[in-house]
Amino acid sequence: MRNKKNLYHSIQLPGLTIPGNLFSAPLAGFSDQAFRQMNLEQGASIAFTEMVSCEALIRGSRKTLHLLEPLEGEKHLAVQVFSGTPESAAKAMSHILPFNPSLIDLNCGCPVPKIIKAGAGSALMKDPKKIGGIVRAIRRELPDHIPVSVKIRSGWDARDLTYREAAAAAIDSGAAMVTLHARTRTQGYSGTAEWTQIRELKELFQVPIIGSGDLLTPEDGKRMLEETNCDGLLFARGAIGNPFIFSQTRDLLESGVLPSPIPHSTRIETALLHLERSIKYRGELLACKEMRKHLSSYTKGIHGAAAFRNRIVHCKTKKEYQEVFRDILSHIESA
Ligand SMILES: Cc1cc2nc3c(=O)[nH]c(=O)nc-3n(C[C@H](O)[C@H](O)[C@H](O)COP(=O)(O)O)c2cc1C
């Protein structure tokens, strides 16, 4: 096992050095440019786009292409794709390459029925060979300096645990890194993640193994690194409305000391910054709508915040948000 001093470190892939080992997860409906920017500024080492449909890219869907747009100054664009066939995965690459990606990740874990019906996402966990075929097809279309990774689940259900075979097929076909969300498809996002499986992959394979599942606090991150010896952490729900998880985890890993809690006022100010970023990328109307789902997390733990949440769902402009934020801040100060 690594000693405490080394828990935070860079990750080397062929053609790509990721400066640290704290990753911002692909999160459909959340990991847009503003979210990624917030997380990268707080110390995320790399930030995945949400999953992007290869079929939709081939069709030239503008909405899907928009998901690929890097944010200003994004050093490493990490694109996650989903596909049910090697052919569409291969074809989609020519649509992604103009965005200058640094890493392509194949989704083998999405539990949504529509995706599974297309043979993609967690349907692939039933057919590890197919994962190999898709990785090979992607690999063939990319220059050597762009690595391919896969994000898998434990398996379809508890009786069909295929994470070992899936990882082996991906790595044999050229995947340079594997992330395991240690839950089955049947579990969805409920129950606890089986971290021992992450440890097992780390023991079995040489490529970097990234752990995912139940990383909600910096302490969770440290514990996962220590218990599984995995190379890196993928923060997902724990990063929603909480970009601080990256800086706090890094502090904890480097110093061994738990950082003090983020003041409520900083949370609110950061939420406003997130909204402003979102407006820049998506326009005021859409940004204000999207912000609602982030805000309930930003205001979590603030006494009396529930009352404000009812006002937040009606905010349509930045000005309206600012008024609610101002009232939350004066509520915090008077408490
Ligand atoms: C709202 C939501 C959207 C997600 N979208 C994606 C996605 O687009 N691609 C993906 O590979 N995983 C996706 N995930 C899974 C997360 O990346 C992560 O593996 C999972 O939430 C487990 O981590 P956690 O328990 O720490 O949240 C999503 C999860 C949630 C809750």
The ligand as an SDF file (V2000), in Angstrom:
LIG
                    3D

 31 33  0  0  0  0  0  0  0  0999 V2000
  -27.2940   12.2090  -11.8030 C   0  0  0  0  0  0  0  0  0  0  0  0
  -26.2090   11.2470  -12.1870 C   0  0  0  0  0  0  0  0  0  0  0  0
  -25.7500   11.2220  -13.5010 C   0  0  0  0  0  0  0  0  0  0  0  0
  -24.7400   10.3250  -13.8720 C   0  0  0  0  0  0  0  0  0  0  0  0
  -24.2860   10.3410  -15.1590 N   0  0  0  0  0  0  0  0  0  0  0  0
  -23.2590    9.5270  -15.5210 C   0  0  0  0  0  0  0  0  0  0  0  0
  -22.7280    9.5540  -16.8400 C   0  0  0  0  0  0  0  0  0  0  0  0
  -23.1240   10.3580  -17.7060 O   0  0  0  0  0  0  0  0  0  0  0  0
  -21.7430    8.6700  -17.1280 N   0  0  0  0  0  0  0  0  0  0  0  0
  -21.2330    7.7900  -16.1990 C   0  0  0  0  0  0  0  0  0  0  0  0
  -20.3320    7.0060  -16.4960 O   0  0  0  0  0  0  0  0  0  0  0  0
  -21.7040    7.7580  -14.9480 N   0  0  0  0  0  0  0  0  0  0  0  0
  -22.6970    8.6020  -14.5840 C   0  0  0  0  0  0  0  0  0  0  0  0
  -23.1370    8.6000  -13.2960 N   0  0  0  0  0  0  0  0  0  0  0  0
  -22.4510    7.7350  -12.2900 C   0  0  0  0  0  0  0  0  0  0  0  0
  -21.3570    8.5260  -11.5440 C   0  0  0  0  0  0  0  0  0  0  0  0
  -20.3400    8.9620  -12.4170 O   0  0  0  0  0  0  0  0  0  0  0  0
  -20.7350    7.6770  -10.3960 C   0  0  0  0  0  0  0  0  0  0  0  0
  -20.0710    6.5590  -10.9340 O   0  0  0  0  0  0  0  0  0  0  0  0
  -21.8090    7.1930   -9.4150 C   0  0  0  0  0  0  0  0  0  0  0  0
  -22.6770    8.2490   -9.0600 O   0  0  0  0  0  0  0  0  0  0  0  0
  -21.1870    6.5730   -8.1630 C   0  0  0  0  0  0  0  0  0  0  0  0
  -20.5200    7.5030   -7.3860 O   0  0  0  0  0  0  0  0  0  0  0  0
  -21.1650    8.1770   -6.0430 P   0  0  0  0  0  0  0  0  0  0  0  0
  -21.8220    7.0380   -5.2630 O   0  0  0  0  0  0  0  0  0  0  0  0
  -19.9570    8.7480   -5.3260 O   0  0  0  0  0  0  0  0  0  0  0  0
  -22.1450    9.2020   -6.5010 O   0  0  0  0  0  0  0  0  0  0  0  0
  -24.1740    9.4410  -12.9110 C   0  0  0  0  0  0  0  0  0  0  0  0
  -24.6490    9.4790  -11.5960 C   0  0  0  0  0  0  0  0  0  0  0  0
  -25.6420   10.3540  -11.2220 C   0  0  0  0  0  0  0  0  0  0  0  0
  -26.1120   10.3680   -9.7890 C   0  0  0  0  0  0  0  0  0  0  0  0
  1  2  1  0
  2  3  1  0
  2 30  2  0
  3  4  2  0
  4  5  1  0
  4 28  1  0
  5  6  2  0
  6  7  1  0
  6 13  1  0
  7  8  2  0
  7  9  1  0
  9 10  1  0
 10 11  2  0
 10 12  1  0
 12 13  2  0
 13 14  1  0
 14 15  1  0
 14 28  1  0
 15 16  1  0
 16 17  1  0
 16 18  1  0
 18 19  1  0
 18 20  1  0
 20 21  1  0
 20 22  1  0
 22 23  1  0
 23 24  1  0
 24 25  2  0
 24 26  1  0
 24 27  1  0
 28 29  2  0
 29 30  1  0
 30 31  1  0
M  END
$$$$
